[in-house]
Amino acid sequence: MDWYGQVTSGRRLVSDGAMGTMLQSLGLEPGQCPEWWNLRHPERVQAVHRAYLEAGANLLTTNTFGGNRLRLAAHGLEANLREVNRRGVELAREVAGERAAVMASVGPTGALMEPFGDLSEEQAFEVFSEQIEALRQGGADTVILETFMALEEIVAALRAAKAQGMRVIASMSFGAGERTMMGVTPEQAATTLVAEGALVVGANCSTGAQEMVPVIQRMRAVVSVPLIAQPNAGMPTLIEGKAVYTQKPEEMAAFVPQFVQAGANIVGSCCGSTPDFTRAIAQALASLS
């Protein structure tokens, strides 16, 4: 599926929803490495992909968000980096077939960049290059950089992806005051990422749909490339020490017309969401067109 050709020709696409939320429902324990399931429980990972595909997703996201060396090292799995990432792409592609496109997920390293931490731009580029090479070996041609908060870090990841000829979707996470935790504004994010070669930019995680609509509006005011919006299932509530997302699928879907009016070309969901959210978003988009 040529997702980029479709979105640039005016079609609005549906991206999938939360991977972690779904894997937890299938037995992933708190603190366990989700990416390890690409090797340990591939059938469960594919069950998640299949559920999102059947719900109407045009874009499936690989289970590789934390597949970089630094995050895998926290679980003692850095030696399995290539296999974990390569298999993650293969699992998604097997389910997608010709019906959907696959976005290879790359998240932040989990380390702070200089001067706030010890990770240099060169080290970040190397870490991302290593993961992206493995994703490419699995057959990926599109990378989605998601949930980044530091502009320097996502730029390092973007450059690593571009150096390997990948199409790049770049998404940052905006919270209170419509800024990332590191103070990046929607305008700074969009203009910088487009200048660095991202084909699509946008926002995911951190907030619910209501809070994300103005972020997309602000991005659309400064760039003309396609935009992606993937909000959480509302703002989490702490119940018995756990973050619980209480928004219903139809409540998120009610914001789809606002996302489209704000300029979003791809709409999906993030933490706390399920295939029911994807189905509701797909139906809302279909009713608009």
C-alpha positions as CSV (number, residue, x, y, z in Angstrom):
1,M,0.0,0.0,0.0
2,D,1.4,3.4,-1.0
3,W,0.3,5.3,2.1
4,Y,2.3,8.4,1.1
5,G,0.8,8.6,-2.4
6,Q,-2.7,8.3,-0.9
7,V,-2.3,10.9,1.8
8,T,-0.7,13.4,-0.5
9,S,-3.6,12.9,-3.0
10,G,-6.1,13.9,-0.4
11,R,-7.2,10.7,1.2
12,R,-7.4,10.7,5.0
13,L,-5.8,7.6,6.7
14,V,-6.4,5.9,9.9
15,S,-3.4,4.8,12.0
16,D,-3.7,2.1,14.7
17,G,-3.7,2.5,18.5
18,A,-1.9,1.5,21.6
19,M,0.4,-1.6,21.4
20,G,1.4,-1.7,25.1
21,T,-2.2,-1.5,26.3
22,M,-3.2,-4.4,24.1
23,L,-0.1,-6.5,25.1
24,Q,-0.9,-6.0,28.7
25,S,-4.4,-7.3,28.1
26,L,-2.7,-10.4,26.6
27,G,-0.4,-11.0,29.6
28,L,2.5,-8.6,29.4
29,E,3.5,-7.9,33.0
30,P,4.4,-4.4,34.3
31,G,8.1,-3.8,33.8
32,Q,8.5,-6.5,31.1
33,C,10.0,-5.6,27.8
34,P,7.2,-5.4,25.1
35,E,9.6,-5.7,22.3
36,W,10.9,-9.1,23.6
37,W,7.4,-10.5,22.7
38,N,8.4,-10.2,19.0
39,L,10.5,-13.3,19.7
40,R,8.8,-14.9,22.7
41,H,5.1,-14.4,21.7
42,P,4.9,-13.4,18.1
43,E,1.4,-14.8,17.7
44,R,0.1,-12.4,20.4
45,V,1.8,-9.4,18.7
46,Q,0.3,-10.4,15.4
47,A,-3.1,-10.8,17.1
48,V,-2.9,-7.1,18.1
49,H,-1.9,-6.1,14.5
50,R,-4.7,-8.2,13.1
51,A,-7.3,-6.6,15.5
52,Y,-6.3,-3.1,14.4
53,L,-6.3,-4.0,10.7
54,E,-9.8,-5.5,11.0
55,A,-10.9,-2.4,12.9
56,G,-10.0,-0.2,9.9
57,A,-6.4,0.9,10.4
58,N,-4.6,1.8,7.1
59,L,-1.3,2.1,9.0
60,L,0.1,-0.6,11.4
61,T,2.8,0.3,13.9
62,T,5.5,-2.2,14.7
63,N,6.2,-3.4,18.3
64,T,9.6,-1.8,18.3
65,F,9.1,1.5,20.2
66,G,11.8,0.7,22.8
67,G,14.0,-1.3,20.5
68,N,17.1,0.8,20.8
69,R,20.3,-0.4,22.5
70,L,19.9,1.8,25.6
71,R,16.3,0.7,26.4
72,L,17.0,-2.9,25.6
73,A,20.1,-2.9,27.8
74,A,17.8,-2.0,30.8
75,H,16.3,-5.5,30.3
76,G,19.6,-7.2,29.5
77,L,18.5,-7.7,25.9
78,E,20.8,-5.4,23.9
79,A,22.4,-8.5,22.3
80,N,19.0,-9.3,20.7
81,L,18.6,-5.8,19.1
82,R,18.8,-6.8,15.5
83,E,16.5,-9.8,15.9
84,V,13.9,-8.0,18.0
85,N,13.6,-5.1,15.5
86,R,13.8,-7.2,12.3
87,R,11.2,-9.6,13.6
88,G,8.9,-6.7,14.7
89,V,8.7,-5.4,11.1
90,E,8.2,-8.9,9.7
91,L,5.3,-9.6,12.1
92,A,3.5,-6.4,11.1
93,R,4.1,-6.9,7.4
94,E,2.8,-10.4,7.4
95,V,-0.5,-9.1,8.8
96,A,-0.7,-6.0,6.7
97,G,-0.2,-7.7,3.4
98,E,-1.5,-5.4,0.7
99,R,-4.3,-4.0,2.9
100,A,-2.2,-1.7,5.0
101,A,1.1,0.0,5.3
102,V,3.6,-0.6,8.1
103,M,5.3,2.1,10.1
104,A,8.4,1.0,12.0
105,S,8.2,2.6,15.5
106,V,11.3,4.3,16.9
107,G,11.0,6.0,20.3
108,P,13.4,8.0,22.4
109,T,16.5,6.5,23.9
110,G,15.4,7.1,27.5
111,A,18.6,9.1,28.1
112,L,18.9,12.9,28.3
113,M,20.8,14.7,25.6
114,E,23.7,17.1,26.4
115,P,23.8,19.5,28.2
116,F,21.0,18.1,30.4
117,G,22.5,14.5,30.3
118,D,25.4,12.5,29.0
119,L,24.1,11.5,25.6
120,S,25.8,13.4,22.8
121,E,24.3,14.0,19.3
122,E,26.9,11.6,17.8
123,Q,26.0,8.9,20.3
124,A,22.3,9.4,19.7
125,F,22.8,9.2,15.9
126,E,24.7,5.9,16.4
127,V,22.1,4.4,18.6
128,F,19.2,5.3,16.3
129,S,21.2,4.2,13.2
130,E,21.7,0.8,14.7
131,Q,18.0,0.3,15.4
132,I,16.9,1.7,12.0
133,E,19.3,-0.6,10.1
134,A,17.7,-3.6,11.8
135,L,14.2,-2.3,10.9
136,R,15.2,-1.8,7.3
137,Q,16.6,-5.3,7.2
138,G,13.1,-6.5,8.3
139,G,11.6,-4.8,5.3
140,A,10.6,-1.4,6.6
141,D,10.7,1.6,4.3
142,T,8.9,4.0,6.7
143,V,9.9,5.0,10.2
144,I,7.6,6.7,12.7
145,L,9.6,8.6,15.3
146,E,7.1,9.0,18.1
147,T,6.7,10.4,21.7
148,F,9.8,12.5,21.5
149,M,10.1,15.5,23.8
150,A,13.6,16.9,22.9
151,L,14.1,18.5,19.5
152,E,17.8,17.6,19.4
153,E,17.0,13.9,20.0
154,I,14.3,13.5,17.4
155,V,16.5,15.4,14.8
156,A,19.3,12.9,15.5
157,A,16.8,10.0,14.9
158,L,15.5,11.7,11.8
159,R,19.0,12.2,10.3
160,A,19.8,8.5,11.1
161,A,16.6,7.4,9.2
162,K,17.2,9.7,6.3
163,A,20.8,8.5,6.0
164,Q,19.4,5.0,5.3
165,G,16.8,6.1,2.8
166,M,13.8,5.8,5.0
167,R,10.5,7.7,4.7
168,V,10.0,9.5,8.0
169,I,6.9,10.4,10.0
170,A,8.0,12.5,13.0
171,S,5.8,13.0,16.0
172,M,6.4,14.8,19.3
173,S,4.6,14.6,22.6
174,F,3.0,17.9,23.8
175,G,1.7,18.4,27.3
176,A,0.7,21.4,29.4
177,G,0.9,24.8,27.7
178,E,1.0,23.0,24.3
179,R,4.8,22.4,24.7
180,T,6.8,19.3,25.1
181,M,8.4,18.5,28.5
182,M,11.6,20.1,27.1
183,G,9.8,23.3,26.1
184,V,9.4,22.7,22.4
185,T,6.4,24.5,20.7
186,P,4.3,23.0,17.9
187,E,5.7,25.6,15.5
188,Q,9.4,24.8,16.4
189,A,8.8,21.1,16.1
190,A,6.9,21.3,12.7
191,T,9.2,23.7,11.0
192,T,12.5,22.1,12.2
193,L,11.3,18.5,11.4
194,V,10.1,19.5,7.9
195,A,13.4,21.3,7.2
196,E,15.2,18.1,8.2
197,G,13.2,16.0,5.7
198,A,10.2,14.6,7.6
199,L,7.4,13.8,5.1
200,V,4.7,13.9,7.9
201,V,4.8,15.6,11.3
202,G,2.5,15.6,14.2
203,A,1.7,14.9,17.8
204,N,1.0,11.7,19.9
205,C,0.6,10.7,23.5
206,S,0.7,13.0,26.6
207,T,-2.8,14.4,26.1
208,G,-6.3,13.5,25.1
209,A,-7.9,14.6,21.8
210,Q,-9.3,17.9,23.1
211,E,-5.9,19.1,24.2
212,M,-4.2,18.0,21.0
213,V,-6.5,19.7,18.5
214,P,-4.9,23.2,19.0
215,V,-1.4,21.6,18.7
216,I,-2.3,20.4,15.2
217,Q,-3.8,23.7,14.3
218,R,-0.6,25.5,15.3
219,M,1.5,23.0,13.2
220,R,-0.8,23.5,10.1
221,A,-0.3,27.3,10.4
222,V,3.4,26.9,9.6
223,V,3.8,23.8,7.4
224,S,2.0,22.3,4.4
225,V,3.1,18.7,4.7
226,P,0.6,16.0,5.9
227,L,0.0,16.0,9.7
228,I,-0.7,13.0,12.0
229,A,-2.6,13.2,15.3
230,Q,-2.6,10.2,17.8
231,P,-4.0,11.3,21.2
232,N,-4.3,9.2,24.3
233,A,-7.7,7.8,25.4
234,G,-8.2,10.9,27.5
235,M,-6.2,12.0,30.4
236,P,-5.3,9.1,32.8
237,T,-6.8,8.8,36.3
238,L,-4.8,7.2,39.1
239,I,-6.8,4.3,40.4
240,E,-5.1,1.9,43.0
241,G,-1.7,3.2,41.9
242,K,-2.3,2.6,38.2
243,A,-2.9,5.0,35.4
244,V,-6.4,4.2,34.0
245,Y,-7.8,5.8,30.8
246,T,-11.5,6.2,31.1
247,Q,-12.4,7.8,27.8
248,K,-14.8,5.8,25.5
249,P,-14.1,5.3,21.8
250,E,-17.1,7.4,20.8
251,E,-15.8,10.3,22.9
252,M,-12.5,10.3,21.1
253,A,-14.2,9.9,17.7
254,A,-16.3,13.0,18.4
255,F,-13.1,15.0,18.0
256,V,-12.3,13.6,14.5
257,P,-14.1,16.4,12.7
258,Q,-12.1,18.9,14.7
259,F,-8.8,17.2,13.9
260,V,-9.7,17.2,10.2
261,Q,-10.7,20.9,10.3
262,A,-7.4,21.6,12.2
263,G,-5.5,20.1,9.3
264,A,-4.8,16.4,10.2
265,N,-4.4,14.0,7.4
266,I,-3.8,10.9,9.5
267,V,-5.7,10.2,12.7
268,G,-5.1,7.4,15.2
269,S,-4.8,6.9,18.9
270,C,-2.2,6.2,21.6
271,C,-2.0,5.1,25.2
272,G,-5.1,3.5,26.6
273,S,-6.7,2.9,23.2
274,T,-7.9,-0.4,21.7
275,P,-9.2,-1.5,18.3
276,D,-12.6,-0.2,19.3
277,F,-11.1,3.3,19.2
278,T,-9.7,2.6,15.7
279,R,-13.1,1.4,14.5
280,A,-14.8,4.6,15.9
281,I,-12.2,6.9,14.3
282,A,-12.4,5.1,10.9
283,Q,-16.2,5.4,11.0
284,A,-16.0,9.1,11.9
285,L,-13.5,9.8,9.0
286,A,-15.7,7.8,6.6
287,S,-18.8,9.8,7.5
288,L,-16.9,13.1,6.8
289,S,-15.9,12.0,3.3
